[in-house]
Every structure is written in C-alpha cells, then in structure tokens.
Amino acid sequence: MKEIGIIFDLDGTLWEVTDATYTSANEITKKYNLKEISKDVICSVFGKNKIESAQMYFPYLDIEKAIELGSEISNINVKYLAEHGGNLYPNLKNTLNILRKKCDLFIVSNSGNIKYVEAFISSSGLNNYFKDYIAASYINITKAEAIKKIILENNLKNAIYVGDTKHDLESSNLAGIPFIHAKYGFDKNLKTKYSINTFEELPEVIKNIYK
C-alpha cells in the first residue's frame, strides 16, 4: 500500500476522443435518419452520466428511446476505441511511470459503459498501471460516490482527484479530497487551489500538496 492514491477522471484528463465519438454518434443518427449531433454537443456530453448524455444527444426523443440510442453510440465508440485508441495527452505514460513509483493510480469516470474505461486502458498499453477503476453511471452511482468507493475499498488514507470539469471539482469536494484541475481539458476557467497546464506538471503539484 502506497501513501497516496491518485484518482483520475478520463475524458479531458487522460485522453481526448472528440472526433471518434462524433463519428460514432453520427453513425447512429444516419442509421435512424435523425438530426446530426454536432461536435459542440459531443464536447458538452463528456463527463455526463448516461441519462444526461442521452438527453443531450436526443432532446427531441422520449427518454427511454434516447437512452437506447445512447447505448448504441457507446457500444460503437467502445469498439472503435478498443481497436484504434484515442489521443493520449503528451507525456502521459512517462508521467504515470513517475507517479506509480510512490502512488497508487485509479480511474473514476462518469461513463455508462465500463468497457469504455477498459478500452482506454488496453489501447494505451497501460494495463498494469491502474489498481482499480469505476464507470460510475454504469453501476448507477454518482461520481462522488464512486470516488468514495475507491477510497474505502482501497483503504486510502490520502487521495487526490484529477479532473477537468466543474462536475469533477464538485464531486471531489463532496468526497472530501483535494482536487487538481487539468486546465488543458474541457473546462478551462475553473477557480481551484491546485491546477496543471500539462499532464507532466502533475508530480510536482502533488509533491507540493504533500510536502
């Protein structure tokens, strides 16, 4: 057991998959002759749970149908990303290598599909880097509850959450742990005590938190 557990958000923190998700989403709109989903909507959906995502993709459909189509999008996207991967942020693997020497690493995503997280881990070649991971919406809990679950089940005495959105900040606060804002992600202007402009800055910021 290492002294610190670092819990990561996924989209906008570890990788960027806007183009892949845009393509996957519009395979479904073309299949059913529906309105195209814009890249702006795609970007706004990252970090939302499966119900919120479905409502944003298909606001003109009843919620049951929207969720069904949202699941189809997720399945197509997972298959593509598992095969082709996404855009990892610069120096991700090297920085994780530095961090895992002294810290245990975890992922808490709000995804409604656990295979989405697994697609990231396998396609990036990071299979042995993360001790545990949760897709919160997949097991119908909030992101804050998922963070607490990681902390409890892994007996973490010190934990940090790294994410890029206001929802990540709020979830971290509810879980009662420090938050580090990944300013290169989707929300650029959060007011936080700790932040990073690039992923490789993370070890130094963590060192400053636990001097």
Rosetta silent file (secondary structure, phi, psi, omega in degrees, C-alpha in Angstrom):
SEQUENCE: MKEIGIIFDLDGTLWEVTDATYTSANEITKKYNLKEISKDVICSVFGKNKIESAQMYFPYLDIEKAIELGSEISNINVKYLAEHGGNLYPNLKNTLNILRKKCDLFIVSNSGNIKYVEAFISSSGLNNYFKDYIAASYINITKAEAIKKIILENNLKNAIYVGDTKHDLESSNLAGIPFIHAKYGFDKNLKTKYSINTFEELPEVIKNIYK
SCORE:     score description
SCORE:     0.000 S_00000001
   1 L     0.000  124.363 -179.996    0.000    0.000    0.000 S_00000001
   2 L   -91.417  161.988 -171.270    1.439    3.356   -1.092 S_00000001
   3 L   -68.838  -32.074 -174.054    0.935    6.588    0.834 S_00000001
   4 E  -126.165  137.692  171.822   -1.118    8.461   -1.772 S_00000001
   5 E  -108.393  125.341  177.062   -3.879    7.393   -4.145 S_00000001
   6 E  -104.414  120.261 -178.249   -4.340    9.466   -7.286 S_00000001
   7 E  -107.949  124.262 -175.152   -7.805    9.109   -8.812 S_00000001
   8 E  -107.431  139.064  158.235   -8.177   10.310  -12.391 S_00000001
   9 L   -68.132  168.564 -177.998  -11.096   11.410  -14.477 S_00000001
  10 L  -107.127  -70.263 -176.266  -10.790   10.022  -18.017 S_00000001
  11 E   -68.631  128.459 -179.897  -12.100   12.313  -20.792 S_00000001
  12 L    81.170    0.750  179.711  -10.265   15.618  -20.889 S_00000001
  13 L  -125.087  -48.284  178.604   -7.794   14.396  -18.286 S_00000001
  14 L  -105.239  -34.646  177.104   -6.076   11.261  -19.625 S_00000001
  15 E  -148.260  168.954  179.178   -7.240   11.271  -23.247 S_00000001
  16 E  -129.442  124.291 -173.553   -9.240   13.203  -25.843 S_00000001
  17 L  -134.438   33.150 -176.404  -11.655   11.334  -28.136 S_00000001
  18 H   -59.235  -48.559 -176.002  -13.943   14.029  -29.546 S_00000001
  19 H   -64.719  -42.330  179.299  -13.532   13.067  -33.219 S_00000001
  20 H   -63.122  -43.225 -178.800  -14.012    9.345  -32.591 S_00000001
  21 H   -68.751  -37.359  176.335  -17.132    9.968  -30.501 S_00000001
  22 H   -60.190  -45.243  179.566  -18.517   12.396  -33.091 S_00000001
  23 H   -64.224  -45.205 -179.460  -18.124    9.741  -35.798 S_00000001
  24 H   -62.986  -44.548 -178.550  -19.681    7.011  -33.646 S_00000001
  25 H   -60.909  -39.764 -175.438  -22.635    9.187  -32.629 S_00000001
  26 H   -86.282   -7.572  164.517  -23.448   10.091  -36.203 S_00000001
  27 H   -63.367  -39.195 -179.152  -23.306    6.515  -37.394 S_00000001
  28 H   -73.229  -41.593  179.513  -26.429    6.135  -35.280 S_00000001
  29 H   -64.036  -35.936  177.606  -28.096    9.340  -36.485 S_00000001
  30 H   -69.699  -39.432 -179.284  -27.541    8.245  -40.095 S_00000001
  31 H   -59.377  -39.230 -174.935  -28.789    4.743  -39.328 S_00000001
  32 L  -108.229   10.823  178.271  -32.113    6.077  -37.983 S_00000001
  33 L    56.112   50.496 -179.970  -32.341    9.228  -40.145 S_00000001
  34 L  -108.913  172.948  179.341  -32.068   11.563  -37.145 S_00000001
  35 L   -64.860  138.683  176.387  -30.539   15.017  -36.729 S_00000001
  36 L   -61.470  142.040  175.715  -26.750   15.112  -36.827 S_00000001
  37 L   -93.451  123.216 -175.137  -25.113   15.552  -33.427 S_00000001
  38 L   -76.731  162.936  176.671  -22.660   18.450  -33.519 S_00000001
  39 H   -66.476  -30.612  176.575  -19.132   18.438  -32.117 S_00000001
  40 H   -62.294  -41.565  177.346  -20.219   21.127  -29.650 S_00000001
  41 H   -66.597  -43.200  177.783  -22.805   18.729  -28.228 S_00000001
  42 H   -54.510  -48.455 -178.075  -20.240   15.914  -28.166 S_00000001
  43 H   -63.227  -35.962 -178.307  -17.855   18.094  -26.134 S_00000001
  44 H   -74.881  -18.359 -178.043  -20.620   19.102  -23.714 S_00000001
  45 H   -81.452  -29.174 -178.557  -21.569   15.458  -23.104 S_00000001
  46 L   -56.116  129.929 -179.469  -18.164   14.325  -21.815 S_00000001
  47 L    95.109  -11.939  179.019  -18.379   13.820  -18.061 S_00000001
  48 L   -84.660  158.758  175.785  -22.160   13.454  -18.003 S_00000001
  49 L   -79.150  176.172 -171.176  -23.915   10.277  -16.880 S_00000001
  50 H   -65.894  -32.089  179.310  -25.720    8.022  -19.347 S_00000001
  51 H   -73.576  -46.519  177.417  -29.143    9.624  -18.832 S_00000001
  52 H   -59.909  -41.893  179.834  -27.836   13.188  -19.146 S_00000001
  53 H   -61.578  -45.950 -179.266  -25.824   12.197  -22.216 S_00000001
  54 H   -61.609  -41.131  179.407  -28.838   10.619  -23.907 S_00000001
  55 H   -65.200  -34.635 -179.883  -30.966   13.712  -23.247 S_00000001
  56 H   -76.488  -35.415  176.371  -28.297   15.958  -24.756 S_00000001
  57 H   -66.929  -44.333 -171.188  -27.830   13.742  -27.812 S_00000001
  58 L  -132.356   67.044 -177.072  -31.567   13.349  -28.490 S_00000001
  59 L   -66.401  -15.688 -176.797  -33.559   16.101  -26.719 S_00000001
  60 L   -94.838   -0.618  178.731  -36.463   15.587  -29.119 S_00000001
  61 L  -106.769  158.207  173.806  -36.972   11.883  -28.267 S_00000001
  62 L   -67.461  155.462 -167.819  -38.582   10.305  -25.215 S_00000001
  63 H   -63.748  -36.086 -179.901  -36.013    9.374  -22.592 S_00000001
  64 H   -62.804  -44.524  179.071  -36.287    5.588  -22.986 S_00000001
  65 H   -67.853  -39.080  179.477  -35.576    5.783  -26.717 S_00000001
  66 H   -62.385  -41.987  178.800  -32.795    8.317  -26.165 S_00000001
  67 H   -65.187  -40.425  178.279  -31.084    6.036  -23.643 S_00000001
  68 H   -59.819  -45.589  179.582  -31.387    3.092  -26.033 S_00000001
  69 H   -70.663  -34.638  175.744  -29.717    5.057  -28.829 S_00000001
  70 H   -61.122  -37.238  177.322  -27.120    6.417  -26.420 S_00000001
  71 H   -67.212  -37.051  176.546  -26.177    2.834  -25.580 S_00000001
  72 H   -63.219  -42.816  177.415  -25.783    2.055  -29.288 S_00000001
  73 H   -59.750  -46.645 -178.621  -23.447    5.037  -29.647 S_00000001
  74 H   -59.348  -44.021 -177.648  -21.437    3.879  -26.635 S_00000001
  75 H   -64.801  -41.777  177.702  -21.058    0.345  -27.972 S_00000001
  76 H   -64.447  -43.719 -177.425  -19.846    1.540  -31.386 S_00000001
  77 H   -64.801  -42.988  178.747  -17.468    4.021  -29.787 S_00000001
  78 H   -60.368  -44.544 -179.976  -16.010    1.443  -27.387 S_00000001
  79 H   -60.749  -44.192 -179.760  -15.370   -0.986  -30.240 S_00000001
  80 H   -64.662  -48.026 -175.672  -13.601    1.700  -32.274 S_00000001
  81 H   -67.862  -33.790  177.337  -11.506    2.994  -29.373 S_00000001
  82 H   -63.411  -34.071 -178.914  -10.507   -0.500  -28.247 S_00000001
  83 H   -84.120  -39.358 -170.011   -9.103   -1.114  -31.737 S_00000001
  84 H  -112.237  -16.630 -178.080   -7.672    2.299  -32.575 S_00000001
  85 L    75.711  178.091  177.252   -7.236    4.103  -29.261 S_00000001
  86 L  -120.569 -168.858  179.537   -7.719    7.788  -28.564 S_00000001
  87 E   -91.384  103.050  177.623   -5.494   10.833  -28.318 S_00000001
  88 E   -73.716  143.518  177.489   -3.396   10.491  -25.161 S_00000001
  89 L   -69.515  149.864 -175.413   -2.218   13.745  -23.666 S_00000001
  90 L   -55.064  138.718  177.296    1.517   14.455  -24.140 S_00000001
  91 L    62.552   23.597 -178.388    3.940   12.660  -21.814 S_00000001
  92 H   -61.651  -54.667 -174.265    1.088   10.686  -20.242 S_00000001
  93 H   -64.832  -43.381  179.288    2.837    7.321  -19.967 S_00000001
  94 H   -61.291  -40.947 -179.493    6.162    8.754  -18.789 S_00000001
  95 H   -69.289  -41.042  176.714    4.418   10.830  -16.120 S_00000001
  96 H   -62.542  -35.836  176.743    2.301    7.903  -14.922 S_00000001
  97 H   -60.889  -40.780  177.330    5.513    5.881  -14.658 S_00000001
  98 H   -65.018  -46.356 -175.180    6.934    8.522  -12.330 S_00000001
  99 H   -65.902  -40.300 -172.905    3.751    8.709  -10.256 S_00000001
 100 L   -72.607   -8.296  175.071    3.203    4.985   -9.790 S_00000001
 101 L   -68.968  -30.412 -177.212    6.547    4.579   -8.046 S_00000001
 102 L  -122.305  -10.254 -175.389    5.128    6.349   -4.999 S_00000001
 103 E  -129.984  149.539  168.868    1.376    6.458   -5.594 S_00000001
 104 E   -87.674  139.922 -174.071   -1.416    4.024   -6.391 S_00000001
 105 E  -112.063  140.460 -176.680   -3.346    5.055   -9.517 S_00000001
 106 E  -141.288  162.124  173.678   -7.107    4.792  -10.117 S_00000001
 107 E  -127.663  131.956  167.737   -9.736    5.948  -12.612 S_00000001
 108 E  -126.167  107.296  176.574  -13.240    7.206  -11.841 S_00000001
 109 E  -105.749  158.850  176.059  -15.172    8.080  -14.996 S_00000001
 110 L   -92.786   10.802 -175.021  -18.851    9.003  -15.228 S_00000001
 111 L   -60.013  150.373  174.738  -19.254    6.691  -18.223 S_00000001
 112 L   -91.407    9.198 -176.910  -22.263    4.428  -18.559 S_00000001
 113 L  -141.096  111.968 -178.568  -20.103    1.667  -20.024 S_00000001
 114 H   -62.177  -27.473 -179.939  -17.245    0.029  -18.100 S_00000001
 115 H   -67.670  -19.309  175.870  -15.809   -1.192  -21.410 S_00000001
 116 H   -65.823  -45.604  176.703  -15.143    2.440  -22.279 S_00000001
 117 H   -63.798  -42.105 -178.937  -12.629    2.695  -19.422 S_00000001
 118 H   -66.888  -30.835  176.162  -11.190   -0.688  -20.381 S_00000001
 119 H   -64.556  -39.462  176.104  -10.810    0.487  -24.000 S_00000001
 120 H   -62.715  -49.054 -174.857   -8.628    3.328  -22.737 S_00000001
 121 H   -63.113  -45.389 -176.078   -6.504    1.051  -20.556 S_00000001
 122 H   -73.422  -44.275 -175.760   -5.948   -1.639  -23.197 S_00000001
 123 H   -69.780  -25.770 -179.340   -5.459    0.595  -26.245 S_00000001
 124 L   -88.028   -7.653 -178.736   -2.985    2.829  -24.403 S_00000001
 125 L    73.599   27.505 -176.804   -0.893   -0.094  -23.162 S_00000001
 126 L  -108.685   31.768 -172.834   -1.469    0.892  -19.529 S_00000001
 127 L   -56.422  -35.297 -175.048   -2.906   -2.425  -18.364 S_00000001
 128 L  -101.540   12.433 -174.357   -0.739   -2.688  -15.246 S_00000001
 129 L   -89.767  -33.110 -171.933   -0.799    0.971  -14.249 S_00000001
 130 L  -106.682  128.254 -176.254   -4.180    1.318  -12.546 S_00000001
 131 L   -74.353  -32.452 -178.619   -5.047   -0.540   -9.378 S_00000001
 132 E  -159.566  159.691  177.525   -8.805   -0.096   -9.752 S_00000001
 133 E  -155.556  151.410 -179.130  -11.339    1.779  -11.887 S_00000001
 134 E  -136.835  137.346  165.200  -15.046    2.595  -11.869 S_00000001
 135 E  -102.741  101.543 -167.196  -17.520    3.797  -14.504 S_00000001
 136 H   -58.794  -47.939 -177.178  -19.937    5.499  -12.110 S_00000001
 137 H   -66.596  -26.419  178.786  -23.010    5.701  -14.330 S_00000001
 138 H   -62.853  -34.453  179.445  -22.560    2.048  -15.324 S_00000001
 139 H  -108.032   17.797  172.281  -23.288    0.992  -11.730 S_00000001
 140 L    57.565   45.080  171.286  -25.833    3.794  -11.173 S_00000001
 141 L  -128.055  164.320  178.559  -23.920    5.835   -8.618 S_00000001
 142 L   -78.185  165.898  177.736  -22.685    9.418   -8.702 S_00000001
 143 H   -63.873  -38.829  177.462  -19.082   10.305   -9.427 S_00000001
 144 H   -60.882  -42.504  178.400  -18.666   11.476   -5.814 S_00000001
 145 H   -65.102  -36.108  178.682  -19.951    8.110   -4.585 S_00000001
 146 H   -67.222  -39.555  176.917  -17.557    6.342   -6.959 S_00000001
 147 H   -62.246  -45.515  178.653  -14.613    8.336   -5.610 S_00000001
 148 H   -62.008  -37.145  179.744  -15.621    7.442   -2.059 S_00000001
 149 H   -63.862  -43.701  176.351  -15.966    3.786   -3.090 S_00000001
 150 H   -60.319  -46.374 -178.661  -12.404    3.742   -4.450 S_00000001
 151 H   -60.875  -46.819 -177.326  -11.108    5.372   -1.257 S_00000001
 152 H   -67.889  -49.116 -174.204  -12.959    2.946    1.025 S_00000001
 153 H   -71.072  -22.117  179.356  -12.283   -0.271   -0.876 S_00000001
 154 L  -107.649    8.282  175.174   -8.595    0.516   -1.299 S_00000001
 155 L    51.446   49.206 -177.520   -8.150    1.892    2.240 S_00000001
 156 L   -83.308  122.820  176.967   -6.661    5.157    1.001 S_00000001
 157 L   -83.901  -33.150  177.331   -5.505    7.487    3.762 S_00000001
 158 E  -129.844  124.876 -179.243   -4.552   10.245    1.310 S_00000001
 159 E  -137.612  150.806  178.890   -6.307   10.660   -2.011 S_00000001
 160 E  -133.737  141.471  173.330   -6.401   13.290   -4.756 S_00000001
 161 E  -109.910  133.404  179.647   -8.804   13.629   -7.675 S_00000001
 162 E  -114.756  119.089 -179.322   -7.533   14.943  -11.006 S_00000001
 163 E  -153.346 -178.996 -171.637  -10.165   16.177  -13.451 S_00000001
 164 L  -124.872   -1.898 -174.400  -11.066   18.915  -15.881 S_00000001
 165 L  -123.923  165.900  176.854  -14.689   19.996  -15.266 S_00000001
 166 H   -59.425  -38.552  179.010  -16.828   21.756  -12.701 S_00000001
 167 H   -63.501  -37.584  176.246  -18.591   18.454  -12.047 S_00000001
 168 H   -62.482  -44.278  178.782  -15.221   16.840  -11.273 S_00000001
 169 H   -60.735  -47.054 -179.376  -14.463   19.643   -8.813 S_00000001
 170 H   -63.458  -40.107  179.655  -17.857   19.305   -7.140 S_00000001
 171 H   -65.969  -40.758  177.598  -17.518   15.512   -6.907 S_00000001
 172 H   -63.019  -43.364  178.175  -14.071   15.816   -5.376 S_00000001
 173 H   -62.050  -42.598  178.565  -15.372   18.328   -2.820 S_00000001
 174 H   -64.024  -32.334  178.460  -18.259   16.018   -1.905 S_00000001
 175 H   -80.327  -12.066  175.914  -15.769   13.179   -1.443 S_00000001
 176 L    76.414   32.712 -179.667  -13.695   15.432    0.818 S_00000001
 177 L  -128.647  158.634  177.912  -10.380   15.187   -1.025 S_00000001
 178 L   -61.604  149.082 -179.979   -8.088   17.699   -2.799 S_00000001
 179 E  -119.980  136.498  173.503   -8.794   18.433   -6.449 S_00000001
 180 E  -115.302  121.720 -177.254   -6.274   19.193   -9.191 S_00000001
 181 E   -85.101  121.009  173.295   -7.703   20.936  -12.250 S_00000001
 182 E   -83.503   94.184 -171.320   -6.448   19.711  -15.634 S_00000001
 183 L   -70.087  -13.393  178.631   -6.677   23.093  -17.366 S_00000001
 184 L   -81.753   -4.739 -176.780   -5.924   21.576  -20.782 S_00000001
 185 L   -85.232 -143.886 -170.811   -9.269   19.708  -20.697 S_00000001
 186 L   -81.868  -36.847  177.692  -12.848   20.836  -21.371 S_00000001
 187 L  -102.160  110.337 -172.522  -13.347   23.476  -18.647 S_00000001
 188 L   -85.711  -23.333 -163.767  -10.519   25.979  -18.911 S_00000001
 189 L  -118.509   29.778  176.011  -11.512   28.565  -16.301 S_00000001
 190 L   -68.979  144.925  174.711  -12.296   26.820  -13.024 S_00000001
 191 L   -96.320  106.662 -176.694  -11.089   28.575   -9.885 S_00000001
 192 L  -134.955  157.981  179.205   -9.181   25.945   -7.939 S_00000001
 193 L   -69.720  -38.670 -177.269   -6.327   25.855   -5.441 S_00000001
 194 E  -121.785  140.183  179.156   -4.319   23.365   -7.497 S_00000001
 195 E  -154.756  162.010  174.605   -4.060   23.085  -11.274 S_00000001
 196 E  -133.345  141.692  175.651   -1.856   21.814  -14.097 S_00000001
 197 L   -91.057  -25.216  175.497   -1.420   23.224  -17.592 S_00000001
 198 L  -138.747  156.671 -176.158    0.123   19.992  -18.899 S_00000001
 199 H   -62.633  -33.988 -175.383   -0.032   16.443  -17.611 S_00000001
 200 H   -69.828  -10.595  175.856    3.687   16.313  -16.899 S_00000001
 201 H   -77.009  -12.421 -170.769    3.298   19.037  -14.245 S_00000001
 202 H   -59.224  -47.195 -178.771    1.322   16.646  -12.038 S_00000001
 203 H   -56.760  -38.664 -178.971    4.135   15.069   -9.942 S_00000001
 204 H   -68.869  -39.188  178.753    5.401   18.492   -8.831 S_00000001
 205 H   -66.130  -42.319  178.379    1.913   19.691   -7.848 S_00000001
 206 H   -63.475  -38.921  177.615    1.281   16.517   -5.846 S_00000001
 207 H   -60.275  -38.022 -179.888    4.650   16.976   -4.134 S_00000001
 208 H   -71.841  -31.462  177.525    3.570   20.474   -3.105 S_00000001
 209 H   -68.679  -40.497 -177.492    0.274   19.223   -1.667 S_00000001
 210 L  -113.913   62.402  178.889    2.030   16.618    0.479 S_00000001
 211 L   -68.544    0.000    0.000    5.216   18.417    1.475 S_00000001
